[in-house]
Amino acid sequence: MRKIYLSLFLICFLMTGLIKAQTYSIVIKGGHIIDPKNNIDKVMDIAVKDGKIALIAENIDAKEGVQVVSAQGLYVTPGLIDIHVHVYQGTNIDQQYMNGLSSITPDGFTFRVGVTTVVDAGCAGWRTFPDFKKQTIDKSQTRVLAFLNIVGEGMRGGPFEQNQKDMEPKITAEYAKKNANDIVGIKLAHYSGRDWNPVKLAEEAATLANIPFMVDLGGANPALSLDTLFSQIFRPGDIFTHCFGQLGASRECLVDPVTSKVKPYVWVAQKKGVIFDVGYGGISFAYSQAIPAVKSGLLPSAISTDLHIGSMNGAMKDMLTTMSKFLAMGMDLQSVIKASTWQPAQIIKREELGTLSVGSEADIAILNLRSGKFGLFDYTGKKLDADKKLECEMTIRAGRIVYDLNGIANPIFITRRRGN
């Protein structure tokens, strides 16, 4: 028995020494890397150590990795960044996206589609943000950032979001500055009046805090003028979300529905630096807008989902389905990846994200561009027949494999969160 214990001890000792001798925690072999920030678009290997990108080279010895990932025939990209989601999930049945049933828990819906960073689009205001941070931001493996709602209560629904008395730019800006690690912008959502004052209050808060402003003009009839918004209120870097929506008289659209031409002032706004965010949503994306826009060269600054209970079970589905639709409309893969990684990182002023630069945190998506027959439809029922669709094979968050669809890591380590 003593000999057996000594033998087991010796094996463990040797294995420990072997692991220590290995240079990297993960080596990804043979994948086609697309890293827009660094202009990498070729087959290379990538190594991870201590949660960081350690090396990108044409041939890294697989024996140097504790885990080796076979990525031949796959695309290796920075972890995807979805800058428009709703993840302040709660149990209050009389509320919507703020601590309510319409939002979702991020980790269940991010890693399986290659998303490592999400930005909550205004669910919480300064008054409700502490709870959001405690129950979602601090508890999620997904990196969760946020646009702070100009309404102190946040997206509670109904009259709360129309209450101008609860739109306090100075308090909102100060709160955003004090919580700059988590808050990347200011949001105005769902305001349905004809008064420009809420837009100006949100813009004031964003200016005071020196962060971007995202607006969702929702429901005025007749609609507020986008030309006025872009030319007289927006600063360069401010964000118009739901940019390919077509909702009739309540919201002006970028493409003239009669001529299918991009309106002239939109090109002026693009040149000014206005950001056009997809923010797909439940009914906020229509091919009748997106197809002529893409064909005309009006590409989205950021591809995002507006992820919530309604959108994910409707036409939107998820980040990769949304990206696949832009491929089907004629965007090349490199542009689609850029609009889902490096460009969003720049928009939210987090340029340490959305890249595979050596030394950056190892957030990585490994994607398969599947061939087949796919039907990609919008909420109106219009469908594009596509022969390619993106699928996530693996997601690495902060240097740890958090999703592996087909067991392409060797060896496979199954890690569980505490308490499971």
C-alpha positions in Angstrom: 0.0 0.0 0.0 2.9 2.3 0.9 4.4 1.7 -2.6 1.1 2.6 -4.2 0.9 5.9 -2.3 4.5 6.7 -3.2 3.8 5.9 -6.9 0.7 8.1 -6.9 2.7 10.9 -5.2 5.4 10.6 -7.8 2.9 10.7 -10.7 1.2 13.8 -9.3 4.6 15.4 -8.7 5.7 14.8 -12.3 2.4 16.0 -13.7 2.6 19.2 -11.6 6.1 19.8 -12.9 5.0 19.1 -16.5 2.1 21.6 -16.2 4.4 24.2 -14.7 6.9 23.7 -17.5 4.2 24.6 -20.1 4.3 28.2 -21.1 0.7 28.9 -21.9 -2.7 28.0 -20.4 -4.3 27.8 -23.9 -2.9 27.5 -27.4 -5.3 27.9 -30.3 -4.0 26.3 -33.4 -4.7 26.9 -37.0 -7.6 29.3 -36.9 -8.2 32.2 -39.3 -7.7 35.2 -37.1 -9.7 38.4 -37.8 -8.5 41.2 -35.6 -9.6 44.5 -37.1 -7.7 46.8 -34.7 -4.4 45.2 -35.7 -5.3 44.5 -39.4 -4.8 40.7 -38.9 -6.7 38.6 -41.4 -4.9 35.3 -41.9 -4.3 31.9 -40.4 -2.2 32.1 -37.3 -1.9 30.6 -33.8 -2.7 32.4 -30.6 -1.6 31.7 -27.0 -3.1 32.7 -23.7 -1.4 33.1 -20.4 -2.6 34.5 -17.0 -5.9 35.6 -18.6 -4.2 37.7 -21.3 -3.3 37.4 -25.0 0.4 36.3 -24.7 1.4 35.7 -28.3 0.1 35.6 -31.9 2.4 33.8 -34.4 2.3 31.6 -37.4 3.3 28.5 -35.5 3.1 28.1 -31.7 4.2 24.7 -30.4 1.1 22.9 -29.1 3.1 21.3 -26.4 3.5 24.7 -24.8 -0.2 24.8 -23.9 -2.0 23.2 -20.9 -5.0 23.1 -23.2 -4.8 23.1 -27.0 -7.8 24.2 -29.1 -8.0 22.9 -32.7 -9.4 25.8 -34.8 -8.6 24.6 -38.3 -11.3 25.9 -40.7 -12.7 28.3 -38.1 -12.5 32.0 -37.5 -10.8 33.4 -34.4 -12.0 36.9 -33.4 -12.0 39.2 -30.4 -14.9 38.4 -28.1 -18.0 40.0 -29.5 -19.4 43.2 -28.0 -23.1 43.8 -28.0 -23.7 47.5 -27.1 -27.5 47.3 -26.9 -29.0 44.7 -24.5 -31.4 44.7 -21.6 -30.1 42.6 -18.7 -31.5 44.2 -15.5 -33.6 41.0 -15.0 -35.9 40.9 -12.0 -39.2 39.6 -10.6 -41.3 42.7 -10.4 -44.2 41.8 -12.6 -45.5 45.4 -12.9 -42.2 46.7 -14.3 -40.6 46.2 -17.7 -36.8 46.3 -18.3 -35.8 47.8 -14.9 -35.7 44.9 -12.5 -38.6 43.3 -14.5 -39.5 40.3 -16.5 -38.6 41.7 -20.0 -34.9 41.7 -19.3 -32.7 38.6 -19.3 -29.8 37.2 -17.3 -26.7 37.7 -19.4 -24.6 34.6 -19.0 -27.2 32.3 -20.3 -27.4 34.1 -23.7 -23.9 35.6 -24.3 -21.2 32.9 -24.3 -23.1 30.6 -26.6 -22.9 33.2 -29.3 -19.4 34.4 -28.8 -20.4 37.6 -26.8 -18.0 38.5 -24.0 -19.1 42.1 -23.3 -22.6 43.6 -23.2 -23.8 47.1 -22.6 -27.2 47.5 -21.0 -29.1 50.2 -22.8 -30.6 52.3 -20.1 -32.5 49.8 -17.9 -31.3 51.6 -14.7 -31.2 55.3 -13.8 -29.0 56.8 -11.1 -31.6 55.9 -8.4 -31.9 52.2 -9.4 -28.3 51.5 -10.6 -26.9 50.3 -7.2 -29.3 47.4 -7.3 -28.5 46.6 -10.9 -24.8 46.6 -10.1 -25.3 44.4 -7.1 -27.5 41.8 -8.7 -26.3 41.7 -12.3 -23.0 43.5 -13.0 -21.1 42.1 -10.0 -22.6 38.6 -10.4 -22.1 38.0 -14.1 -19.2 36.3 -15.8 -20.0 38.3 -18.9 -18.5 41.8 -18.7 -21.6 44.0 -18.2 -21.3 47.8 -18.9 -24.2 50.2 -19.0 -25.8 53.3 -20.5 -27.3 55.2 -17.6 -30.9 56.3 -18.2 -31.6 60.0 -17.9 -34.7 59.0 -16.0 -33.7 58.3 -12.3 -36.0 55.3 -12.1 -34.8 53.9 -15.4 -36.9 51.8 -17.8 -39.7 51.1 -15.4 -42.3 51.5 -18.1 -45.4 53.7 -18.6 -45.5 57.1 -17.1 -42.1 56.7 -15.4 -40.3 57.0 -18.7 -42.2 60.2 -19.6 -41.6 62.0 -16.3 -39.4 65.0 -17.1 -39.2 65.8 -13.4 -37.1 62.7 -13.0 -34.7 63.7 -15.7 -31.9 65.4 -13.8 -28.8 65.9 -15.9 -26.4 67.1 -13.2 -27.2 64.3 -10.8 -27.1 61.8 -13.6 -23.7 63.1 -14.9 -22.2 63.0 -11.4 -23.4 59.5 -10.8 -22.0 58.4 -14.2 -18.6 59.9 -13.4 -18.4 58.3 -10.0 -19.2 54.9 -11.5 -17.1 55.3 -14.7 -15.9 51.7 -14.4 -19.4 50.5 -15.2 -21.1 53.3 -17.0 -20.1 54.2 -20.6 -22.9 56.5 -21.7 -26.3 58.1 -21.2 -29.6 56.8 -22.6 -33.0 58.3 -23.4 -35.5 55.6 -24.2 -39.2 55.4 -25.1 -40.0 59.1 -24.7 -43.1 59.6 -26.8 -43.7 63.3 -26.5 -43.2 66.1 -29.1 -41.0 68.1 -26.7 -37.2 68.2 -27.4 -36.5 68.9 -23.8 -35.8 65.3 -22.7 -33.4 64.8 -25.5 -31.6 68.0 -24.5 -31.5 67.0 -20.8 -29.9 63.6 -21.7 -27.5 65.3 -24.0 -26.5 67.7 -21.2 -25.8 64.8 -18.9 -23.7 63.1 -21.5 -21.7 66.3 -22.1 -21.1 66.9 -18.4 -19.9 63.4 -18.0 -17.9 63.4 -21.3 -19.5 60.2 -22.5 -21.7 59.2 -25.5 -25.4 59.7 -25.6 -27.7 57.0 -27.1 -31.2 57.9 -28.0 -34.3 55.8 -28.9 -37.0 58.2 -30.1 -40.1 56.1 -29.5 -43.6 57.1 -30.3 -44.2 60.8 -31.1 -46.8 61.3 -33.8 -45.9 63.0 -36.0 -42.3 61.9 -35.5 -39.6 64.2 -34.3 -37.2 65.3 -37.0 -34.0 63.2 -37.2 -32.4 66.0 -39.2 -32.9 68.2 -36.2 -31.5 65.6 -33.9 -28.4 64.9 -35.9 -27.6 68.5 -36.9 -28.6 70.5 -33.9 -28.4 68.3 -30.9 -26.1 65.3 -31.4 -22.3 65.7 -31.0 -19.8 63.5 -32.9 -19.9 60.1 -31.3 -23.5 60.2 -30.2 -25.6 57.1 -31.0 -28.8 56.7 -32.9 -30.1 53.3 -32.1 -32.7 51.2 -34.0 -31.2 52.8 -37.1 -32.9 50.4 -39.5 -36.3 50.6 -38.0 -39.4 51.5 -40.0 -42.4 52.1 -37.7 -44.7 54.4 -39.7 -45.6 57.9 -38.5 -44.2 57.5 -35.0 -40.5 57.3 -35.9 -38.8 58.8 -38.9 -36.5 56.4 -40.8 -33.2 56.9 -42.5 -34.2 55.5 -45.9 -37.1 57.1 -47.8 -39.8 54.4 -47.9 -41.0 55.7 -51.3 -37.7 56.0 -53.2 -35.7 53.5 -51.2 -32.9 56.1 -51.0 -30.9 57.2 -48.0 -32.0 60.7 -47.0 -29.4 63.3 -47.8 -29.1 64.6 -44.2 -28.1 61.1 -43.1 -24.9 61.2 -45.1 -24.1 64.6 -43.6 -24.7 63.1 -40.1 -22.4 60.2 -40.9 -19.7 62.5 -42.0 -20.2 64.5 -38.8 -19.5 61.4 -36.7 -23.0 60.3 -35.7 -23.0 56.6 -34.7 -25.6 54.3 -36.3 -26.4 51.4 -34.1 -28.5 48.4 -35.3 -30.3 47.8 -31.9 -32.3 45.1 -33.7 -35.1 44.6 -31.1 -38.5 43.1 -31.6 -39.8 45.4 -34.3 -37.0 47.9 -34.7 -35.3 46.4 -37.7 -36.7 46.0 -41.2 -35.1 44.8 -44.4 -36.9 47.5 -46.2 -34.5 49.9 -44.5 -31.4 47.8 -44.1 -31.0 46.4 -47.6 -31.1 49.7 -49.5 -28.9 51.3 -46.8 -26.2 48.6 -47.0 -26.3 48.6 -50.8 -25.9 52.4 -50.7 -22.9 52.1 -48.4 -24.6 53.2 -45.2 -23.1 50.4 -43.0 -23.9 50.1 -39.3 -21.3 51.6 -36.9 -22.3 48.8 -34.4 -24.2 45.6 -34.9 -26.2 45.0 -31.8 -29.3 43.0 -30.8 -31.5 44.9 -28.3 -31.6 41.6 -26.5 -34.6 41.0 -24.3 -37.3 38.3 -23.9 -39.4 39.5 -26.9 -36.6 40.1 -29.4 -34.7 36.8 -28.8 -37.8 34.7 -29.4 -38.9 36.8 -32.5 -37.0 37.5 -35.7 -33.8 38.7 -34.0 -32.7 35.5 -32.2 -29.2 36.4 -31.2 -26.0 38.3 -32.0 -24.7 35.8 -34.6 -28.1 35.6 -36.4 -28.1 39.4 -36.6 -24.5 39.4 -37.9 -25.4 36.7 -40.4 -28.2 38.9 -41.8 -25.7 41.6 -42.6 -23.5 39.0 -44.4 -26.6 38.0 -46.4 -27.2 41.7 -47.3 -23.7 42.0 -48.7 -21.4 43.1 -46.0 -18.1 41.2 -46.0 -17.1 39.1 -43.0 -14.3 41.4 -42.0 -16.6 44.4 -41.9 -19.2 42.4 -39.9 -16.6 41.3 -37.4 -15.3 44.9 -37.1 -18.8 46.2 -36.4 -19.2 43.6 -33.7 -15.8 44.1 -31.9 -13.4 46.9 -32.5 -15.9 49.6 -33.6 -18.2 49.1 -30.6 -15.2 49.2 -28.3 -14.3 52.6 -29.8 -17.8 53.9 -29.6 -18.0 53.2 -25.8 -14.4 54.5 -25.3 -13.2 51.1 -24.1 -10.4 50.6 -26.6 -8.8 47.9 -24.5 -11.7 45.7 -25.6 -12.6 44.3 -29.0 -9.0 43.3 -29.9 -6.6 40.4 -29.8 -3.6 42.7 -29.0 -0.8 41.1 -27.0 -1.3 42.0 -23.4 -5.1 42.6 -23.7 -7.6 40.5 -21.7 -8.1 37.2 -23.5 -11.7 37.6 -24.6 -12.0 35.4 -27.7 -14.7 34.0 -30.0 -14.1 31.1 -32.3 -16.7 31.0 -35.0 -17.8 28.6 -37.7 -19.2 30.0 -40.9 -21.5 27.2 -41.7 -22.7 26.4 -45.2 -26.3 25.3 -45.8 -29.8 26.6 -46.4 -30.9 29.2 -43.9 -34.0 31.5 -43.8 -33.2 34.9 -42.2 -36.4 36.8 -41.7 -37.4 40.2 -40.2 -40.5 41.0 -38.1 -42.5 41.9 -41.2 -42.1 38.4 -42.6 -39.6 39.3 -45.3 -37.0 36.5 -45.6 -33.6 36.3 -47.1 -32.4 32.9 -48.2 -28.8 32.5 -47.2 -26.2 29.8 -47.8 -24.0 30.8 -44.9 -24.6 31.4 -41.2 -22.3 32.1 -38.3 -22.2 29.7 -35.3 -20.1 29.8 -32.2 -17.7 26.9 -31.6 -16.0 28.3 -28.5 -15.9 31.4 -26.3 -13.0 32.4 -24.0 -13.6 35.0 -21.4 -10.6 36.5 -19.5 -8.5 33.5 -20.5 -10.9 30.8 -19.5 -13.0 28.6 -21.8 -16.6 29.3 -20.9 -18.3 27.7 -23.9 -17.2 24.8 -26.1 -19.8 23.5 -28.5 -18.1 20.5 -29.9 -15.3 19.8 -27.5 -12.5 21.3 -29.6 -10.3 21.8 -26.5 -7.9 19.1 -25.4 -8.1 18.3 -22.6 -11.6 19.3 -21.8 -12.0 21.0 -18.4 -15.5 21.3 -17.1 -15.7 24.1 -14.6 -18.7 24.9 -12.4 -19.7 28.1 -10.7 -19.6 28.1 -6.9 -22.6 26.4 -5.4 -23.3 24.1 -8.4 
